[in-house]
């Protein structure tokens, strides 16, 4: 029952579409009709409203972290792990939006930070290094996600590594179009707008 409560809590929190809610509240319309149609912070940034994009990033990361922290407080570490997984699933596949959600990078970060802050910080550092070096946001996210299970195993052990691995697989699936564009050399670089890099 405790695990079930953690999963339900995680999914409900994770499925809150901050990007959609905030852009509508700001009078910018439906974020799903802008840019990539994604509800995450990167697409919100395409509206030109940087504070709104930052708020979306914080909200998407925060819901993963809050789900973990609440579940840990009430039901223990196993429930916290499950809450983090389901918060990520809720963001990527929200029931309210026909299971069409975001790509999960921010929620991945928030979940990792709450489960093991050193692993979360390593994820952020990996993202930053690749983003600065290669100027591909998607490549930075994919690299950080791919290496997260390794760092999770070293820092925390097999359970967190398995959790990070599951989230990484889902993140890769959600980034399938980006991977295809990276292979074709048509993925936009950071700061290049819609122009292919």
C-alpha positions in Angstrom: 0.0 0.0 0.0 2.8 2.4 0.8 4.4 1.8 -2.6 1.1 2.2 -4.3 0.6 5.6 -2.5 4.1 6.7 -3.6 3.4 5.8 -7.2 0.0 7.6 -7.3 1.4 10.6 -5.6 4.4 10.7 -8.0 2.2 10.3 -11.1 -0.3 13.0 -10.0 2.5 15.5 -9.2 4.5 14.6 -12.3 1.5 15.1 -14.6 1.0 18.7 -13.7 1.9 20.5 -17.1 3.6 23.6 -15.8 4.6 24.7 -19.3 1.0 24.6 -20.5 -0.5 26.1 -17.4 2.1 29.0 -17.2 2.0 29.9 -20.9 -1.8 30.0 -20.8 -1.8 32.1 -17.6 0.6 34.5 -19.3 -1.8 34.9 -22.3 0.6 33.2 -24.7 -1.9 30.6 -25.8 -1.3 26.8 -26.0 2.4 25.9 -25.9 1.6 22.8 -27.8 0.9 24.9 -30.9 4.3 26.6 -30.6 7.7 25.4 -31.8 8.1 21.7 -31.2 4.7 21.4 -29.5 6.5 20.1 -26.4 5.3 21.3 -22.9 8.8 21.6 -21.4 10.9 24.6 -20.6 12.9 24.5 -23.9 9.8 25.0 -25.9 8.5 27.6 -23.5 11.7 29.5 -24.2 10.7 29.7 -27.9 7.9 32.1 -26.8 10.7 34.5 -26.0 9.7 34.7 -22.3 12.8 33.7 -20.4 11.3 34.1 -16.9 8.4 31.8 -17.9 10.8 29.2 -19.3 12.8 29.3 -16.0 9.6 29.0 -14.0 8.6 26.0 -16.1 12.1 24.4 -15.6 11.8 24.9 -11.8 8.3 23.6 -11.7 9.1 20.5 -13.8 12.2 19.7 -11.7 10.4 20.6 -8.5 7.5 18.2 -9.0 9.9 15.3 -9.3 11.8 16.4 -6.2 8.7 17.1 -4.1 7.2 13.7 -5.0 10.3 11.9 -3.8 10.6 14.0 -0.6 7.0 13.6 0.4 7.0 9.8 -0.3 10.3 9.4 1.7 8.9 11.3 4.6 5.7 9.3 4.9 6.4 5.9 3.4 10.2 5.4 3.2 12.9 5.1 0.7 11.4 2.4 -1.6 8.2 4.5 -1.9 10.4 7.6 -2.6 12.1 5.8 -5.5 8.8 4.7 -6.9 7.4 8.2 -6.5 10.3 9.6 -8.5 9.8 7.1 -11.3 6.1 7.8 -11.5 6.6 11.6 -11.4 8.9 11.2 -14.4 6.2 9.0 -16.1 3.5 11.5 -15.2 5.5 14.3 -16.9 6.2 12.2 -20.0 2.8 10.6 -20.3 0.2 12.8 -18.5 -3.3 11.3 -18.6 -4.9 14.8 -18.9 -3.1 15.5 -22.1 -3.7 12.2 -23.9 -0.4 10.8 -22.6 1.5 13.4 -24.7 3.8 15.2 -22.3 7.4 16.5 -22.1 10.7 14.8 -22.7 11.5 14.6 -19.0 14.9 16.2 -18.6 14.0 18.7 -15.9 11.9 16.1 -14.0 14.8 13.6 -14.3 17.1 16.2 -12.7 14.7 17.0 -9.9 14.1 13.3 -9.1 17.8 12.6 -9.0 18.6 15.6 -6.9 16.0 14.4 -4.3 17.0 10.7 -4.4 20.8 11.4 -4.3 21.9 15.0 -4.6 25.5 14.2 -5.7 24.2 12.1 -8.6 21.8 14.9 -9.5 24.6 17.5 -9.5 26.8 15.2 -11.7 23.9 14.9 -14.1 23.7 18.7 -14.3 27.5 19.1 -14.7 27.6 16.5 -17.5 24.7 18.3 -19.3 26.6 21.6 -18.9 29.9 20.3 -20.2 28.4 18.7 -23.3 26.1 21.7 -23.9 29.0 24.2 -23.8 31.3 21.9 -25.9 28.8 20.8 -28.5 26.0 23.3 -28.3 23.3 20.6 -28.6 20.8 20.6 -25.7 19.5 17.2 -26.7 22.9 15.6 -27.0 23.8 17.1 -23.5 20.6 15.6 -22.1 21.2 12.2 -23.7 24.8 12.0 -22.5 23.9 13.0 -19.0 21.1 10.4 -18.9 23.3 7.6 -20.4 26.0 8.2 -17.8 23.6 8.7 -14.8 23.2 5.0 -14.0 27.0 4.6 -13.8 27.4 7.5 -11.4 24.3 6.3 -9.5 25.8 2.9 -9.0 29.2 4.3 -7.9 27.6 6.9 -5.5 24.6 5.0 -4.2 24.3 1.4 -5.4 22.4 -0.9 -7.7 18.9 0.3 -6.8 19.4 3.9 -7.7 21.4 2.8 -10.8 18.4 0.7 -11.9 16.1 3.6 -11.4 18.3 6.0 -13.3 18.7 3.4 -16.0 14.9 3.0 -16.4 14.4 6.8 -16.6 17.3 7.0 -19.1 15.6 4.5 -21.4 12.4 6.4 -21.4 14.2 9.7 -22.0 16.0 8.2 -25.0 12.6 7.0 -26.4 11.1 10.5 -25.9 14.2 12.0 -27.7 13.9 9.6 -30.7 13.3 12.5 -33.2 16.2 14.5 -31.7 18.5 11.4 -32.1 17.5 11.1 -35.7 18.2 14.8 -36.4 21.6 14.5 -34.6 22.5 11.6 -36.9 21.4 13.5 -39.9 23.2 16.7 -38.8 20.0 18.7 -38.8 19.5 19.1 -35.0 19.4 22.9 -34.1 22.3 24.0 -31.9 21.8 26.0 -28.7 21.5 29.7 -29.6 20.8 29.0 -33.3 17.1 29.3 -33.2 15.5 27.0 -35.8 18.5 27.0 -38.0 20.1 23.6 -38.4 23.5 23.1 -36.9 
